[in-house]
Amino acid sequence: MLLQSLAALKSQYGEQGQIELEHDFYWDISDDQRYAIYQEPQGFTIGQLSEDSQIIRESQERGIIGFDLLKAAHLLRYIGHTHPIL
């Protein structure tokens, strides 16, 4: 399903398609709170999509690590919410 969605995005925006970031910053919560659904999260932090994107670009030169997947997840969530596949 994920690969099909990414293929659809590629066909919609082109091989080197650029998706504009209408909102660069987002709220994030720590990993230990993210899945503790019976407790209200405290201490939100702020993430930045443009920084996440830069980290992903750098990973192409140094090799992908687990941290990159977390950054990609933020970007995919943003794209899923703001750029539906037509």
Secondary structure as the mmCIF struct_conf table of DSSP 4:
data_model
#
loop_
_struct_conf.conf_type_id
_struct_conf.id
_struct_conf.beg_label_comp_id
_struct_conf.beg_label_asym_id
_struct_conf.beg_label_seq_id
_struct_conf.end_label_comp_id
_struct_conf.end_label_asym_id
_struct_conf.end_label_seq_id
HELX_RH_AL_P HELX_RH_AL_P1 LEU A 2 TYR A 13
TURN_TY1_P TURN_TY1_P1 GLU A 15 GLN A 16
BEND BEND1 GLU A 22 GLU A 22
STRN STRN1 PHE A 25 ASP A 28
HELX_RH_AL_P HELX_RH_AL_P2 ASP A 31 ARG A 34
TURN_TY1_P TURN_TY1_P2 TYR A 35 TYR A 35
TURN_TY1_P TURN_TY1_P3 ILE A 37 TYR A 38
BEND BEND2 GLN A 39 GLN A 39
BEND BEND3 GLY A 43 GLY A 43
STRN STRN2 THR A 45 GLN A 48
HELX_RH_AL_P HELX_RH_AL_P3 LEU A 49 ARG A 62
HELX_RH_AL_P HELX_RH_AL_P4 GLY A 66 THR A 82
BEND BEND4 HIS A 83 HIS A 83
#
